[in-house]
Amino acid sequence: MLRILNFPTGKFSYVNRPRLYLIDGSSYIFRAFYAIGHLSNSKGLPTNATYGFTQMLLKVLKDHRPDYLIVVFDSKAPTFRSQVYQEYKANRPAMPEGLVPQIPYIKKVMQAYRIATLEIEGYEADDVIGTLAKKLESEADVVIITGDKDILQLVSDRTEVYDTMKEKDSPWIK
């Protein structure tokens, strides 16, 4: 895990509390893939999501300097919701063909930077993030980075949401 000096965001009044950043890695991957046009290496392997994801991650590290950071990914396995309700996300399109081969490389980037990652079989990233935020907000100020609006229900005195796509507007939801 990453341990860097504490620079409070301004919302939290407990300066000595550590800040835990939880990044919705799956959301970040899709944003990076669609934000950057086609990039590929000399062998034709697409690299746009890998590059974009890495740049967004480095910006968070530089600008926010989290005390702790976990990047959470969706599980490949069917979720508990899809087992209970067969139509859950039935109309969602498949992952784009150019994105699929980039996922292992993105996870290797996390390993290279020694950033903790979490992927729990049968759960989506936002489910895991919600559980972590609620369990750990008694020990740390939690910052969730995602574009998923469903996560807004977790905002509290100890948990805030930051949407990196709205940096020019007001990205903080407190």
JOJOWO-V667043 format. One record per residue. RES is the residue in one small letter. PHI is phi in whole degrees, 0 to 359 (none if undefined). NEAR is the number of other C-alpha atoms within 8 Angstrom. D_LAST is the distance of its C-alpha to the last C-alpha in Angstrom with 2 decimals. Layout:
res->RES phi->PHI near->NEAR d_last->D_LAST
res->RES phi->PHI near->NEAR d_last->D_LAST
This chain:
res->m phi->none near->8 d_last->25.11
res->l phi->271 near->9 d_last->23.85
res->r phi->230 near->7 d_last->23.73
res->i phi->227 near->8 d_last->22.91
res->l phi->306 near->7 d_last->22.13
res->n phi->271 near->11 d_last->18.77
res->f phi->238 near->6 d_last->16.89
res->p phi->301 near->8 d_last->13.56
res->t phi->282 near->6 d_last->10.63
res->g phi->111 near->5 d_last->10.37
res->k phi->281 near->6 d_last->7.37
res->f phi->280 near->10 d_last->9.67
res->s phi->266 near->5 d_last->12.84
res->y phi->262 near->5 d_last->15.09
res->v phi->300 near->8 d_last->16.60
res->n phi->276 near->5 d_last->19.15
res->r phi->281 near->8 d_last->17.01
res->p phi->290 near->11 d_last->17.25
res->r phi->251 near->13 d_last->14.53
res->l phi->255 near->13 d_last->15.11
res->y phi->260 near->13 d_last->14.36
res->l phi->244 near->14 d_last->15.19
res->i phi->255 near->12 d_last->16.41
res->d phi->284 near->15 d_last->17.63
res->g phi->299 near->11 d_last->21.05
res->s phi->294 near->10 d_last->22.60
res->s phi->298 near->10 d_last->20.14
res->y phi->299 near->11 d_last->20.59
res->i phi->298 near->12 d_last->24.34
res->f phi->295 near->9 d_last->24.58
res->r phi->299 near->9 d_last->22.54
res->a phi->296 near->15 d_last->24.83
res->f phi->300 near->13 d_last->27.90
res->y phi->277 near->8 d_last->27.40
res->a phi->283 near->7 d_last->26.09
res->i phi->246 near->10 d_last->29.24
res->g phi->300 near->7 d_last->32.67
res->h phi->302 near->7 d_last->35.37
res->l phi->232 near->8 d_last->35.93
res->s phi->209 near->10 d_last->38.42
res->n phi->274 near->8 d_last->40.48
res->s phi->295 near->5 d_last->44.27
res->k phi->266 near->5 d_last->44.89
res->g phi->91 near->6 d_last->42.83
res->l phi->289 near->8 d_last->39.93
res->p phi->299 near->13 d_last->36.71
res->t phi->227 near->11 d_last->34.23
res->n phi->299 near->13 d_last->31.62
res->a phi->291 near->16 d_last->28.90
res->t phi->297 near->14 d_last->29.82
res->y phi->296 near->9 d_last->29.70
res->g phi->298 near->13 d_last->26.47
res->f phi->300 near->12 d_last->24.68
res->t phi->297 near->10 d_last->26.03
res->q phi->296 near->8 d_last->25.05
res->m phi->294 near->9 d_last->21.39
res->l phi->296 near->8 d_last->21.39
res->l phi->297 near->8 d_last->23.15
res->k phi->294 near->8 d_last->20.69
res->v phi->298 near->9 d_last->17.80
res->l phi->299 near->9 d_last->20.23
res->k phi->289 near->7 d_last->21.29
res->d phi->281 near->6 d_last->18.13
res->h phi->247 near->8 d_last->15.84
res->r phi->47 near->11 d_last->18.61
res->p phi->296 near->14 d_last->17.19
res->d phi->288 near->13 d_last->19.08
res->y phi->225 near->12 d_last->19.36
res->l phi->215 near->13 d_last->19.07
res->i phi->228 near->13 d_last->20.07
res->v phi->259 near->12 d_last->20.71
res->v phi->250 near->15 d_last->21.14
res->f phi->244 near->12 d_last->23.65
res->d phi->295 near->12 d_last->24.87
res->s phi->281 near->13 d_last->28.17
res->k phi->286 near->6 d_last->31.30
res->a phi->290 near->7 d_last->32.66
res->p phi->302 near->10 d_last->32.22
res->t phi->277 near->11 d_last->29.19
res->f phi->299 near->8 d_last->29.67
res->r phi->293 near->7 d_last->28.48
res->s phi->289 near->11 d_last->31.22
res->q phi->285 near->8 d_last->33.74
res->v phi->278 near->6 d_last->32.96
res->y phi->232 near->7 d_last->32.64
res->q phi->303 near->7 d_last->34.84
res->e phi->276 near->7 d_last->33.33
res->y phi->300 near->7 d_last->29.80
res->k phi->55 near->6 d_last->28.99
res->a phi->296 near->6 d_last->32.75
res->n phi->267 near->5 d_last->32.39
res->r phi->288 near->5 d_last->30.13
res->p phi->292 near->4 d_last->32.23
res->a phi->294 near->4 d_last->33.38
res->m phi->299 near->6 d_last->31.83
res->p phi->304 near->6 d_last->33.40
res->e phi->304 near->6 d_last->36.60
res->g phi->286 near->7 d_last->35.66
res->l phi->272 near->11 d_last->32.48
res->v phi->309 near->8 d_last->34.16
res->p phi->289 near->10 d_last->36.18
res->q phi->274 near->12 d_last->33.23
res->i phi->304 near->9 d_last->31.24
res->p phi->299 near->7 d_last->33.51
res->y phi->289 near->9 d_last->33.29
res->i phi->296 near->11 d_last->29.51
res->k phi->292 near->8 d_last->29.73
res->k phi->292 near->8 d_last->32.41
res->v phi->298 near->9 d_last->30.13
res->m phi->300 near->11 d_last->27.71
res->q phi->296 near->9 d_last->30.82
res->a phi->297 near->7 d_last->32.07
res->y phi->274 near->6 d_last->28.89
res->r phi->58 near->8 d_last->28.92
res->i phi->261 near->12 d_last->25.42
res->a phi->295 near->10 d_last->24.95
res->t phi->234 near->9 d_last->24.85
res->l phi->216 near->8 d_last->24.75
res->e phi->214 near->10 d_last->26.34
res->i phi->247 near->9 d_last->27.39
res->e phi->305 near->9 d_last->30.17
res->g phi->90 near->10 d_last->29.46
res->y phi->230 near->14 d_last->25.66
res->e phi->275 near->11 d_last->23.27
res->a phi->304 near->14 d_last->20.71
res->d phi->294 near->10 d_last->17.76
res->d phi->294 near->8 d_last->19.64
res->v phi->293 near->11 d_last->20.14
res->i phi->299 near->12 d_last->16.58
res->g phi->299 near->10 d_last->15.45
res->t phi->295 near->8 d_last->18.26
res->l phi->299 near->8 d_last->17.64
res->a phi->300 near->12 d_last->13.97
res->k phi->292 near->9 d_last->15.10
res->k phi->290 near->7 d_last->18.27
res->l phi->258 near->9 d_last->17.06
res->e phi->293 near->11 d_last->13.93
res->s phi->284 near->8 d_last->16.62
res->e phi->251 near->7 d_last->18.03
res->a phi->208 near->11 d_last->15.32
res->d phi->278 near->13 d_last->11.71
res->v phi->255 near->14 d_last->10.91
res->v phi->240 near->12 d_last->9.65
res->i phi->256 near->13 d_last->10.72
res->i phi->251 near->12 d_last->12.36
res->t phi->195 near->13 d_last->13.66
res->g phi->255 near->8 d_last->14.44
res->d phi->285 near->8 d_last->14.93
res->k phi->291 near->5 d_last->13.14
res->d phi->299 near->5 d_last->14.39
res->i phi->288 near->11 d_last->12.01
res->l phi->299 near->9 d_last->9.06
res->q phi->294 near->5 d_last->10.81
res->l phi->271 near->10 d_last->9.84
res->v phi->300 near->12 d_last->6.15
res->s phi->207 near->7 d_last->7.05
res->d phi->296 near->7 d_last->7.72
res->r phi->246 near->11 d_last->9.04
res->t phi->228 near->14 d_last->7.46
res->e phi->229 near->14 d_last->4.91
res->v phi->243 near->14 d_last->6.66
res->y phi->235 near->11 d_last->8.67
res->d phi->252 near->11 d_last->11.40
res->t phi->295 near->9 d_last->14.35
res->m phi->281 near->6 d_last->16.24
res->k phi->246 near->8 d_last->14.18
res->e phi->299 near->8 d_last->14.56
res->k phi->284 near->5 d_last->16.64
res->d phi->272 near->5 d_last->14.24
res->s phi->244 near->7 d_last->10.52
res->p phi->283 near->11 d_last->9.67
res->w phi->275 near->8 d_last->6.07
res->i phi->242 near->9 d_last->3.75
res->k phi->241 near->9 d_last->0.00
